[in-house]
Amino acid sequence: MRSIGVAGLQLHISGTESNLAYLERRLSQLMGLFPWVEMVMFSELAAYGPSRARAEALPGPAEDRFGEMARKHGLWLVTGSLYEKRKDGIYNTASVLNPEGEVVGRHRKLFPFTPYEAGVEAGDEFLVFDVPDVGRFGVSICYDSWIPETSRTLAAMGAEVILHPSLTGTPDRDVELAIARSTAATNQCYFLDINGLGAGGVGRSILVGPHGEVIHQAGESEELMPVELDLDRVQRSRERGLRSLGQPLKSFRDREVRFKVYNRRWKGSAYLDTLGPLEKPGRGMRGEDSHDTPSSE
């Protein structure tokens, strides 16, 4: 059986000071309780919170400290993310470290939460990495999952588990829980969405299996969430079908249709240009929405 112990840490994140010492302490507590865990993921922007003023170049002090954590406990570590300072701007970047504390890859958030995550550049590369004798993992960050092509690309690259740190503190968290389940089902993979608390979000992290089933859904307090993932289940699902029924990855592979919408010059998508600029709504910009209007019936 190809299995691995993975833990997500839903923790309170400060937005005004470094969280690194606290993350390190809670990681040590996790490993003391559950020494069988081999991979750990923090939430989005866990290191310093959502302050771009703390952006730093990579490699840098925070990533080095995460490397020490990974090496100390001999585990794979997904840093959540931090704001990375580069010559061409600031990126929201998650690093993956191996049990020797070495960086094996960095994922720069493909879809910053525009227009609210202003001043953050978009990445343009996908990250998958292999854990020897276990399987292939992919990384995405928060709003990336709202664009389903990101997860489909990772699955097409062979990812059997998508590791997805989030920072959601808004009323649409319930929608993200639905997206997590649908992403796992349509890509026949594990989908682990770890949200923070405080400046790091409203919690409600979710771990989903390859048939779209909820393995665990957290509440709104701190939680250490260790689970064992059986990657052979992913292989069986993709070969036989979800619950021996639909086989969406094979259907996508064997498609006859050409998705013209991905050609920016395709005139059939002109409707998208009528939606106006990507900007924050202002007062007086609300339209009629039947779902928000009391029914007269």
Backbone bond lengths (Angstrom), bond angles and torsions (degrees), N, CA, C in turn:
res aa  C-N    CA-C-N  psi(-1)  N-CA   C-N-CA  omega(-1)  CA-C   N-CA-C  phi
1 M - - - 1.461 - - 1.525 109.95 -
2 R 1.322 115.95 131.43 1.468 120.71 176.31 1.539 107.27 -89.19
3 S 1.325 116.34 101.08 1.458 119.67 -176.69 1.518 110.16 -132.42
4 I 1.340 115.00 160.58 1.459 121.11 178.53 1.517 108.45 -155.22
5 G 1.337 116.08 141.60 1.451 121.18 174.57 1.516 109.80 -87.27
6 V 1.325 116.09 121.17 1.464 122.20 -178.32 1.520 108.37 -123.87
7 A 1.329 116.73 140.84 1.466 120.75 177.74 1.525 110.13 -130.44
8 G 1.321 115.44 135.43 1.449 122.09 169.22 1.513 108.87 -103.28
9 L 1.337 117.00 141.47 1.460 121.48 -179.80 1.520 109.27 -114.47
10 Q 1.332 115.78 110.08 1.462 121.90 175.85 1.522 106.84 -93.76
11 L 1.336 115.92 104.20 1.457 121.32 -171.30 1.525 111.48 -127.03
12 H 1.321 115.36 158.84 1.461 121.23 174.81 1.528 108.95 -73.37
13 I 1.322 115.64 126.53 1.464 121.85 -177.08 1.521 109.56 -112.96
14 S 1.326 115.36 127.77 1.466 120.91 175.78 1.522 109.85 -82.79
15 G 1.327 116.02 141.78 1.458 119.96 176.77 1.508 113.22 -99.58
16 T 1.349 117.60 2.90 1.460 120.65 -174.62 1.524 113.54 -119.22
17 E 1.338 117.32 -12.17 1.461 119.46 -179.41 1.516 110.00 -146.93
18 S 1.318 116.23 167.73 1.463 120.91 -179.57 1.523 110.58 -63.43
19 N 1.321 115.88 138.79 1.461 122.02 176.79 1.526 112.54 -101.37
20 L 1.325 117.52 1.55 1.455 120.56 -169.26 1.526 113.08 -60.70
21 A 1.340 117.14 -42.58 1.465 119.12 -179.49 1.522 110.67 -63.84
22 Y 1.333 116.77 -39.18 1.456 120.50 -179.95 1.526 111.08 -68.14
23 L 1.339 116.48 -42.51 1.465 119.85 177.65 1.524 110.32 -60.03
24 E 1.315 115.94 -42.09 1.466 120.36 -179.38 1.525 110.50 -64.07
25 R 1.328 117.18 -41.57 1.461 120.58 -178.99 1.528 110.97 -66.28
26 R 1.325 117.15 -43.60 1.460 120.33 -179.48 1.532 111.39 -68.86
27 L 1.332 116.44 -33.29 1.458 119.74 175.45 1.521 110.46 -63.69
28 S 1.318 117.11 -42.22 1.471 120.25 178.68 1.528 110.61 -63.27
29 Q 1.344 116.63 -38.29 1.461 119.77 177.07 1.528 110.96 -63.44
30 L 1.332 115.47 -43.17 1.465 119.86 178.39 1.516 110.80 -58.55
31 M 1.329 116.67 -48.68 1.460 119.93 -175.58 1.524 111.84 -69.16
32 G 1.349 117.25 -28.67 1.445 119.60 174.93 1.518 111.91 -67.74
33 L 1.330 116.03 -35.61 1.464 120.96 -179.95 1.523 112.55 -80.89
34 F 1.338 115.80 -38.53 1.466 120.55 -171.97 1.533 109.49 -131.12
35 P 1.324 118.12 72.88 1.468 120.84 -175.23 1.524 113.41 -66.36
36 W 1.346 118.10 -10.36 1.465 120.67 179.77 1.536 112.60 -80.29
37 V 1.341 117.62 -8.50 1.464 120.57 179.43 1.525 109.86 -68.21
38 E 1.330 116.02 134.62 1.466 121.52 -177.63 1.524 113.42 -115.96
39 M 1.332 117.15 -10.14 1.467 121.35 -179.62 1.521 108.62 -146.80
40 V 1.342 116.54 138.32 1.463 121.71 -178.89 1.515 109.20 -132.47
41 M 1.346 114.78 142.32 1.462 120.41 176.92 1.527 110.00 -128.96
42 F 1.334 115.80 132.74 1.456 122.33 171.87 1.533 109.24 -94.48
43 S 1.321 116.53 173.44 1.462 121.44 179.74 1.530 111.24 -84.25
44 E 1.311 115.26 168.20 1.466 122.09 -178.93 1.536 111.38 -58.38
45 L 1.331 116.16 135.54 1.468 123.93 177.32 1.529 112.27 57.06
46 A 1.340 115.94 31.78 1.465 120.51 -176.58 1.526 112.04 -66.91
47 A 1.310 118.69 -30.63 1.463 120.79 -172.35 1.522 112.31 -63.03
48 Y 1.332 116.16 -49.80 1.460 120.39 -173.69 1.529 113.54 -127.10
49 G 1.331 117.97 0.30 1.450 119.40 -174.21 1.520 111.07 80.06
50 P 1.337 116.98 -179.08 1.468 120.96 -172.19 1.526 114.39 -84.38
51 S 1.319 117.24 46.16 1.464 121.41 178.44 1.514 109.83 -109.90
52 R 1.323 116.38 115.46 1.469 119.64 178.81 1.522 111.65 -70.58
53 A 1.339 117.35 -13.96 1.458 120.27 177.15 1.526 111.24 -65.58
54 R 1.345 117.29 -20.32 1.460 121.16 179.72 1.529 111.99 -94.94
55 A 1.317 117.52 11.14 1.466 120.29 -179.74 1.525 110.19 -59.33
56 E 1.339 116.25 140.96 1.455 120.43 178.60 1.522 109.85 -142.01
57 A 1.314 115.34 156.37 1.457 120.92 179.52 1.524 109.49 -70.28
58 L 1.339 115.38 153.89 1.454 122.25 175.50 1.526 109.32 -118.59
59 P 1.346 117.35 134.46 1.462 126.59 -2.03 1.522 111.67 -65.74
60 G 1.350 114.75 155.20 1.449 120.28 -176.62 1.515 110.47 -160.24
61 P 1.336 117.18 -175.82 1.468 121.51 -174.03 1.528 114.27 -57.61
62 A 1.339 117.57 -44.04 1.469 119.66 -177.31 1.525 110.61 -67.05
63 E 1.331 116.18 -46.21 1.460 119.41 -179.37 1.523 110.37 -63.50
64 D 1.335 117.22 -36.77 1.462 120.36 177.46 1.530 110.52 -62.74
65 R 1.326 115.81 -39.64 1.467 118.89 -179.01 1.533 110.77 -69.30
66 F 1.320 116.61 -38.66 1.463 119.33 174.47 1.530 110.08 -60.91
67 G 1.329 115.71 -38.55 1.461 119.47 177.58 1.517 111.67 -60.96
68 E 1.335 116.52 -38.94 1.465 120.12 177.12 1.525 110.87 -64.13
69 M 1.326 117.00 -39.55 1.474 120.69 177.81 1.526 110.36 -61.96
70 A 1.331 115.83 -46.93 1.463 119.63 -178.94 1.521 110.93 -61.57
71 R 1.317 116.29 -43.00 1.474 121.18 -178.61 1.521 110.67 -68.32
72 K 1.315 118.06 -41.21 1.463 121.98 -179.19 1.528 111.33 -59.62
73 H 1.349 116.21 -42.21 1.457 120.22 -175.22 1.526 112.86 -99.35
74 G 1.333 117.10 -4.24 1.454 120.54 178.36 1.510 112.97 62.25
75 L 1.339 116.23 48.06 1.466 119.32 -177.12 1.521 111.40 -137.15
76 W 1.342 114.26 162.03 1.449 121.95 171.21 1.525 107.94 -76.23
77 L 1.334 116.54 137.63 1.454 119.67 -174.70 1.525 110.43 -135.39
78 V 1.343 115.59 126.63 1.467 122.48 173.21 1.518 106.12 -104.83
79 T 1.327 116.24 118.32 1.462 121.73 -168.13 1.525 113.93 -69.60
80 G 1.322 118.73 -5.46 1.464 121.09 -169.71 1.513 106.34 87.23
81 S 1.293 117.90 -88.17 1.467 123.82 166.21 1.517 108.28 174.90
82 L 1.296 115.53 170.94 1.465 122.81 169.68 1.516 107.90 -151.74
83 Y 1.311 116.00 163.99 1.457 119.11 176.96 1.528 109.36 -77.77
84 E 1.320 114.41 123.02 1.460 122.44 -176.64 1.522 109.67 -102.83
85 K 1.323 116.24 129.96 1.463 121.86 178.67 1.523 109.01 -94.06
86 R 1.352 115.14 120.03 1.456 120.73 176.38 1.529 108.87 -125.43
87 K 1.322 116.79 170.81 1.462 120.40 -177.71 1.518 112.47 -59.55
88 D 1.350 116.26 -34.08 1.460 119.58 -175.97 1.526 112.97 -96.66
89 G 1.335 118.31 9.16 1.457 119.75 176.48 1.516 112.63 139.49
90 I 1.328 115.03 -166.83 1.458 122.69 -178.29 1.520 109.47 -107.14
91 Y 1.329 116.10 135.48 1.463 122.86 -179.88 1.530 109.53 -122.26
92 N 1.309 115.49 154.69 1.466 122.39 173.62 1.528 106.58 -97.88
93 T 1.322 116.68 107.16 1.465 121.29 -164.66 1.526 112.61 -124.93
94 A 1.323 115.32 130.20 1.457 122.43 173.98 1.523 109.14 -104.78
95 S 1.313 116.81 132.05 1.466 121.93 177.72 1.525 109.47 -105.67
96 V 1.319 115.52 144.85 1.461 122.12 174.93 1.524 107.48 -113.94
97 L 1.349 116.26 126.02 1.454 121.84 -179.69 1.516 110.03 -117.37
98 N 1.318 115.82 143.04 1.463 120.12 179.22 1.529 110.11 -88.93
99 P 1.331 118.75 176.11 1.468 120.63 -176.68 1.529 114.56 -63.42
100 E 1.325 117.86 -12.10 1.467 120.80 174.39 1.519 111.38 -90.35
101 G 1.335 117.08 0.16 1.456 121.20 -179.87 1.517 113.72 84.04
102 E 1.330 117.18 11.60 1.464 121.61 -178.27 1.530 110.41 -90.93
103 V 1.323 116.35 142.88 1.458 121.21 176.76 1.525 108.80 -76.42
104 V 1.335 116.42 120.83 1.464 120.31 178.37 1.526 111.55 -100.85
105 G 1.333 117.46 -10.77 1.462 119.70 177.37 1.510 110.92 176.54
106 R 1.324 115.55 158.77 1.465 122.40 176.10 1.525 108.60 -131.41
107 H 1.320 115.89 133.54 1.466 121.06 175.71 1.520 108.75 -109.00
108 R 1.323 115.51 120.71 1.461 120.89 175.42 1.521 108.22 -97.56
109 K 1.302 116.22 121.59 1.462 123.74 -173.90 1.523 110.57 -45.75
110 L 1.321 115.77 123.57 1.460 121.39 -175.62 1.518 111.54 -75.50
111 F 1.329 116.04 -34.40 1.460 120.95 -177.01 1.528 110.19 -127.72
112 P 1.349 117.32 84.11 1.461 118.56 171.88 1.530 109.47 -54.94
113 F 1.323 116.98 152.11 1.458 121.65 -174.80 1.530 109.90 -74.95
114 T 1.327 114.72 65.59 1.461 121.81 178.85 1.525 109.32 -69.38
115 P 1.345 119.19 138.70 1.469 127.63 5.18 1.521 114.51 -92.21
116 Y 1.341 118.44 5.71 1.463 119.92 -174.33 1.521 112.24 -79.39
117 E 1.317 118.28 -36.60 1.463 121.39 177.24 1.524 108.50 -87.72
118 A 1.325 114.47 59.91 1.468 121.12 -174.29 1.524 110.56 -68.85
119 G 1.327 115.25 147.81 1.453 120.27 177.13 1.505 114.60 82.17
120 V 1.333 117.49 9.14 1.469 121.27 179.05 1.523 108.67 -112.36
121 E 1.321 116.27 127.62 1.451 121.50 -178.77 1.529 110.95 -79.11
122 A 1.319 116.26 156.37 1.465 121.85 179.42 1.522 110.60 -94.13
123 G 1.322 115.83 135.28 1.455 120.20 173.07 1.518 110.32 -75.45
124 D 1.336 117.03 171.03 1.465 119.81 -178.08 1.531 112.57 -140.47
125 E 1.342 117.14 18.28 1.457 120.36 179.91 1.528 110.06 -130.57
126 F 1.340 115.30 150.72 1.459 121.81 178.43 1.526 109.49 -100.45
127 L 1.322 115.13 148.39 1.460 119.87 -178.61 1.521 110.61 -119.96
128 V 1.324 116.24 121.35 1.466 122.73 166.58 1.521 106.91 -127.29
129 F 1.330 115.87 150.73 1.461 120.40 177.32 1.521 108.42 -146.50
130 D 1.306 115.72 154.66 1.463 122.29 -176.58 1.520 111.20 -106.42
131 V 1.313 115.70 134.42 1.465 122.28 169.20 1.524 106.29 -99.66
132 P 1.314 119.28 115.63 1.468 122.00 -174.96 1.527 112.23 -52.19
133 D 1.320 114.76 135.15 1.466 123.72 177.46 1.524 113.63 66.19
134 V 1.339 117.46 8.69 1.465 120.56 178.87 1.517 110.76 -120.47
135 G 1.330 118.07 -64.85 1.447 119.48 -179.53 1.518 112.29 162.13
136 R 1.323 115.22 -166.86 1.462 122.10 -174.55 1.526 110.66 -108.07
137 F 1.324 114.42 137.34 1.461 122.61 -177.91 1.526 109.48 -121.14
138 G 1.337 116.19 146.09 1.454 121.77 175.10 1.515 109.77 -121.89
139 V 1.339 116.17 158.77 1.462 121.69 -178.07 1.523 109.88 -126.56
140 S 1.331 115.37 134.34 1.467 121.67 168.80 1.516 107.53 -139.79
141 I 1.317 117.21 166.49 1.467 120.94 -175.79 1.522 110.14 -129.21
142 C 1.306 116.89 122.57 1.457 126.97 168.73 1.534 113.96 40.27
143 Y 1.334 118.78 -103.62 1.462 122.01 -172.20 1.522 112.97 -64.49
144 D 1.335 117.34 -15.30 1.470 120.06 174.93 1.526 110.81 -53.00
145 S 1.339 116.97 -36.91 1.464 119.37 -174.55 1.520 113.01 -69.73
146 W 1.337 117.16 -19.26 1.466 119.88 178.51 1.528 111.43 -72.35
147 I 1.309 117.08 -14.68 1.465 122.62 176.51 1.521 105.56 -107.04
148 P 1.340 118.63 97.56 1.474 120.60 -167.62 1.516 114.55 -61.81
149 E 1.318 117.05 -20.61 1.464 119.55 179.17 1.526 111.74 -63.31
150 T 1.336 117.55 -25.51 1.469 118.93 179.89 1.533 110.61 -65.57
151 S 1.323 116.64 -47.81 1.459 120.29 179.74 1.527 111.61 -68.71
152 R 1.341 116.60 -37.70 1.468 119.47 178.70 1.518 110.43 -63.44
153 T 1.325 117.53 -37.44 1.465 120.33 178.36 1.523 110.37 -64.61
154 L 1.339 117.56 -44.33 1.460 120.13 178.70 1.528 110.97 -60.95
155 A 1.348 116.53 -41.79 1.467 119.89 178.74 1.517 110.72 -64.40
156 A 1.342 116.99 -41.03 1.459 120.58 179.43 1.528 111.49 -66.02
157 M 1.327 116.54 -24.40 1.463 121.52 175.95 1.527 111.38 -83.90
158 G 1.323 116.43 0.16 1.456 120.57 174.57 1.511 115.86 102.79
159 A 1.343 117.70 3.99 1.468 119.15 -178.92 1.522 110.47 -64.62
160 E 1.320 115.78 127.59 1.462 122.08 177.14 1.523 111.62 -100.25
161 V 1.320 115.68 -17.58 1.463 123.42 175.59 1.519 107.46 -134.60
162 I 1.345 116.53 130.52 1.460 120.54 173.71 1.518 107.63 -107.62
163 L 1.332 115.53 120.23 1.455 123.54 179.22 1.524 107.65 -96.02
164 H 1.335 115.71 122.58 1.461 119.87 -164.97 1.535 111.58 -134.90
165 P 1.334 118.01 84.29 1.461 119.68 174.78 1.524 111.21 -69.85
166 S 1.345 116.52 140.88 1.465 121.61 -176.69 1.520 110.76 -132.62
167 L 1.326 114.42 158.63 1.460 122.22 167.74 1.526 106.08 -137.51
168 T 1.317 115.96 91.77 1.452 121.36 -179.77 1.520 108.95 -122.50
169 G 1.316 115.33 116.18 1.456 120.84 177.91 1.509 111.99 -118.37
170 T 1.332 116.18 19.76 1.460 122.29 -171.93 1.531 110.95 -114.08
171 P 1.353 117.61 167.54 1.467 120.95 -174.32 1.525 115.10 -69.69
172 D 1.333 118.46 0.26 1.463 120.38 -179.71 1.525 112.47 -94.25
173 R 1.339 116.89 14.67 1.466 118.62 179.96 1.524 110.88 -61.96
174 D 1.349 117.32 -34.06 1.458 119.16 179.77 1.519 111.68 -63.26
175 V 1.336 117.01 -31.93 1.461 120.66 176.98 1.521 109.70 -68.09
176 E 1.333 116.74 -39.47 1.463 119.65 179.18 1.525 111.90 -64.23
177 L 1.316 116.76 -32.44 1.468 119.08 177.04 1.524 110.23 -64.25
178 A 1.332 116.25 -38.57 1.471 119.81 176.63 1.525 110.70 -68.05
179 I 1.337 116.86 -39.57 1.457 120.68 178.27 1.527 110.29 -62.25
180 A 1.326 116.58 -40.54 1.473 120.18 179.76 1.519 110.71 -59.30
181 R 1.322 117.39 -45.41 1.466 120.24 -179.24 1.530 111.12 -67.30
182 S 1.326 116.74 -42.47 1.467 118.84 -178.56 1.519 110.94 -69.14
183 T 1.345 117.39 -35.30 1.463 120.56 177.88 1.524 110.54 -63.23
184 A 1.332 116.91 -44.91 1.457 120.46 179.00 1.527 110.70 -62.33
185 A 1.331 116.89 -43.05 1.465 120.50 -176.48 1.525 112.00 -69.73
186 T 1.326 117.56 -46.86 1.462 119.64 -174.83 1.523 112.49 -73.47
187 N 1.342 116.29 -20.98 1.466 119.69 177.18 1.518 112.39 -107.70
188 Q 1.338 116.72 -0.07 1.460 122.96 176.36 1.526 110.93 50.05
189 C 1.342 114.18 58.73 1.458 120.86 -177.32 1.525 109.31 -147.29
190 Y 1.325 116.39 168.53 1.454 120.96 168.14 1.529 108.42 -76.92
191 F 1.329 116.03 142.33 1.461 121.04 176.83 1.523 107.23 -133.63
192 L 1.338 116.31 114.70 1.460 122.51 -175.78 1.524 108.62 -113.18
193 D 1.327 116.38 108.67 1.465 123.45 -175.71 1.526 107.89 -109.61
194 I 1.340 116.46 107.49 1.465 121.35 -176.31 1.520 109.27 -108.43
195 N 1.334 115.84 115.03 1.460 123.80 179.15 1.528 108.98 -102.44
196 G 1.324 117.24 159.22 1.453 121.68 178.29 1.517 112.20 -102.31
197 L 1.337 114.94 -171.51 1.461 122.66 179.21 1.525 109.34 -129.17
198 G 1.328 116.83 165.09 1.452 120.32 -178.86 1.517 110.18 66.16
199 A 1.336 116.52 -125.94 1.463 119.95 175.63 1.519 111.37 -68.77
200 G 1.337 116.77 -8.42 1.463 122.22 -179.00 1.506 114.75 -97.96
201 G 1.368 118.00 3.41 1.456 118.59 176.55 1.518 113.44 127.86
202 V 1.328 114.76 -170.75 1.474 121.57 -177.34 1.529 111.83 -106.15
203 G 1.312 117.47 15.07 1.454 120.01 179.72 1.511 112.47 72.39
204 R 1.327 116.97 -140.02 1.461 123.51 -178.97 1.536 111.11 59.80
205 S 1.328 115.61 43.34 1.464 120.40 174.52 1.521 108.89 -62.48
206 I 1.337 116.11 156.92 1.463 119.73 -178.01 1.525 110.50 -142.60
207 L 1.325 115.37 137.26 1.458 122.82 177.11 1.521 106.91 -117.94
208 V 1.332 116.15 122.59 1.463 121.30 -171.68 1.526 109.79 -123.67
209 G 1.343 115.62 140.47 1.446 121.97 178.98 1.514 112.98 -90.98
210 P 1.342 117.90 173.26 1.470 122.57 -172.10 1.523 115.04 -70.30
211 H 1.332 118.23 -6.04 1.460 120.53 173.07 1.524 111.20 -103.74
212 G 1.348 116.28 13.40 1.452 120.77 -179.89 1.511 113.71 81.51
213 E 1.338 116.99 8.22 1.457 120.37 -177.39 1.527 111.05 -83.78
214 V 1.325 116.40 143.54 1.459 121.25 177.96 1.522 109.40 -79.65
215 I 1.321 116.35 116.94 1.461 121.51 175.45 1.526 109.24 -78.84
216 H 1.328 115.35 -43.70 1.459 120.26 176.77 1.517 108.75 -159.55
217 Q 1.330 116.04 139.47 1.462 121.55 171.91 1.517 107.88 -124.97
218 A 1.312 116.29 122.03 1.456 121.83 -176.94 1.524 111.07 -77.36
219 G 1.315 114.84 163.61 1.456 121.37 173.83 1.520 110.46 -91.74
220 E 1.328 115.52 -143.65 1.465 120.79 -175.35 1.529 111.03 -116.74
221 S 1.317 116.04 31.67 1.457 122.08 173.97 1.520 108.55 -131.10
222 E 1.320 117.04 172.13 1.460 119.56 -177.77 1.526 110.90 -63.59
223 E 1.320 115.23 139.67 1.463 120.24 177.93 1.526 109.61 -144.90
224 L 1.329 115.35 142.14 1.452 123.50 166.80 1.518 105.84 -103.01
225 M 1.322 117.07 123.56 1.468 120.67 -170.09 1.523 111.66 -122.14
226 P 1.329 117.82 83.57 1.464 120.40 177.38 1.525 110.75 -88.31
227 V 1.322 116.67 133.76 1.462 122.02 176.95 1.523 108.75 -140.62
228 E 1.321 115.74 154.86 1.464 120.68 173.34 1.523 108.15 -101.36
229 L 1.318 116.59 125.33 1.457 121.88 179.09 1.523 109.71 -101.41
230 D 1.321 115.95 130.90 1.469 122.97 177.47 1.522 107.40 -104.32
231 L 1.347 116.11 101.25 1.460 119.16 -175.90 1.516 112.95 -73.92
232 D 1.318 117.92 -14.54 1.463 119.46 172.93 1.533 110.77 -65.09
233 R 1.330 116.78 -27.65 1.469 120.14 176.28 1.527 110.64 -63.24
234 V 1.325 116.27 -36.73 1.462 120.05 177.51 1.525 109.96 -64.40
235 Q 1.316 115.68 -46.51 1.463 119.80 -179.70 1.525 111.07 -60.46
236 R 1.353 116.35 -44.00 1.463 119.48 179.20 1.523 111.48 -64.13
237 S 1.311 116.45 -40.32 1.471 119.81 179.55 1.518 110.92 -62.88
238 R 1.324 115.81 -41.79 1.464 119.35 -177.61 1.526 111.84 -73.54
239 E 1.314 117.57 -27.03 1.462 119.91 178.94 1.533 111.76 -84.76
240 R 1.345 116.89 -43.16 1.460 121.30 -174.50 1.523 113.42 -96.46
241 G 1.330 116.48 -22.99 1.454 120.24 -175.69 1.516 111.11 108.98
242 L 1.316 115.20 154.20 1.453 121.41 178.48 1.530 108.94 -63.90
243 R 1.322 116.19 116.73 1.467 122.54 -173.63 1.537 110.92 54.21
244 S 1.345 113.80 34.77 1.474 122.71 -177.67 1.524 111.65 60.59
245 L 1.334 116.34 28.47 1.475 121.23 179.86 1.525 109.37 -119.94
246 G 1.320 118.16 -108.96 1.458 120.81 -175.28 1.516 113.44 -63.67
247 Q 1.334 115.69 144.60 1.458 122.43 179.15 1.535 108.53 -125.21
248 P 1.354 116.73 69.10 1.468 120.14 -171.06 1.522 114.79 -61.82
249 L 1.339 118.60 -35.38 1.470 118.38 -179.89 1.526 111.16 -67.03
250 K 1.334 117.49 -39.88 1.464 119.82 177.08 1.528 110.34 -66.49
251 S 1.336 116.13 -39.62 1.463 119.11 178.76 1.519 110.84 -62.13
252 F 1.331 116.22 -40.47 1.466 119.94 177.43 1.524 110.28 -64.98
253 R 1.316 116.61 -42.83 1.467 121.24 179.46 1.529 111.84 -60.65
254 D 1.328 116.60 -41.45 1.464 121.72 -173.80 1.528 113.19 -93.18
255 R 1.314 117.98 16.53 1.463 122.50 -173.52 1.528 112.29 -62.06
256 E 1.305 115.53 146.55 1.461 122.45 171.06 1.526 111.12 -95.59
257 V 1.342 115.95 -29.63 1.458 120.10 -175.83 1.528 110.88 -70.07
258 R 1.336 115.23 144.39 1.453 122.13 171.00 1.524 107.50 -106.03
259 F 1.313 116.51 124.75 1.460 120.67 -175.68 1.531 110.18 -82.94
260 K 1.320 114.99 89.19 1.464 120.35 -176.78 1.524 112.66 -64.66
261 V 1.324 116.63 -20.98 1.460 120.24 -177.59 1.530 111.79 -60.22
262 Y 1.341 117.30 -21.04 1.460 119.73 -179.46 1.528 112.74 -81.89
263 N 1.326 116.51 -6.74 1.467 120.79 173.89 1.527 107.49 -90.39
264 R 1.321 116.75 110.37 1.464 120.23 -175.72 1.525 112.68 -60.69
265 R 1.328 116.98 -18.99 1.465 119.89 -179.66 1.527 112.61 -91.89
266 W 1.330 117.17 0.69 1.467 120.58 179.91 1.528 109.79 -69.10
267 K 1.320 117.19 122.49 1.467 121.46 -175.57 1.526 112.00 -71.78
268 G 1.322 116.75 -18.78 1.458 119.43 -179.66 1.515 113.85 -65.88
269 S 1.328 117.47 -17.82 1.465 120.68 -179.91 1.526 111.86 -97.34
270 A 1.330 117.23 17.46 1.464 120.52 -178.50 1.525 112.06 -59.11
271 Y 1.321 116.72 -25.87 1.464 120.13 178.65 1.516 111.36 -54.47
272 L 1.341 117.74 -37.66 1.457 120.69 -177.65 1.524 111.80 -58.73
273 D 1.333 116.36 -29.37 1.465 120.16 -179.36 1.519 112.26 -72.88
274 T 1.330 117.10 -13.34 1.464 119.98 179.89 1.518 112.61 -85.21
275 L 1.347 117.22 -5.27 1.458 120.54 -173.92 1.519 113.44 -80.54
276 G 1.320 117.16 -7.38 1.458 120.02 179.06 1.509 112.49 85.62
277 P 1.333 116.86 177.90 1.466 120.96 -176.33 1.517 111.93 -72.45
278 L 1.337 115.14 157.32 1.462 122.27 176.47 1.519 107.36 -84.08
279 E 1.338 116.21 96.90 1.454 121.31 -175.96 1.519 110.02 -148.28
280 K 1.322 116.41 164.19 1.449 120.31 178.77 1.525 110.07 -67.57
281 P 1.339 117.43 136.99 1.465 119.40 174.45 1.519 110.32 -64.32
282 G 1.318 115.63 144.43 1.457 120.59 175.55 1.515 110.49 -112.50
283 R 1.298 116.72 175.38 1.452 120.02 177.08 1.519 110.26 -63.54
284 G 1.315 115.03 141.16 1.459 119.17 -179.82 1.499 114.31 82.99
285 M 1.370 117.26 2.57 1.462 120.70 -178.64 1.522 112.05 -97.12
286 R 1.352 117.63 -3.77 1.451 119.66 -177.02 1.519 111.04 -72.82
287 G 1.322 115.19 135.31 1.457 120.47 174.62 1.505 110.06 -97.89
288 E 1.317 117.30 179.56 1.455 121.47 176.97 1.521 109.38 -72.36
289 D 1.311 115.61 133.81 1.450 121.31 178.33 1.511 107.43 -134.19
290 S 1.329 115.67 111.25 1.439 119.78 -174.79 1.519 112.60 -60.93
291 H 1.348 116.99 -24.82 1.456 119.82 -178.13 1.533 111.37 -74.67
292 D 1.348 116.59 -20.78 1.455 120.44 -179.57 1.516 112.30 -101.68
293 T 1.318 116.95 -1.80 1.454 121.20 -177.29 1.518 110.27 -101.87
294 P 1.357 118.51 126.12 1.461 119.43 179.85 1.521 111.13 -57.73
295 S 1.326 115.68 138.11 1.445 120.75 -179.00 1.526 110.41 -75.31
296 S 1.317 115.86 142.92 1.470 120.26 177.72 1.515 111.48 -89.98
297 E 1.364 114.82 -3.96 1.467 118.86 -178.82 1.524 111.65 -78.31
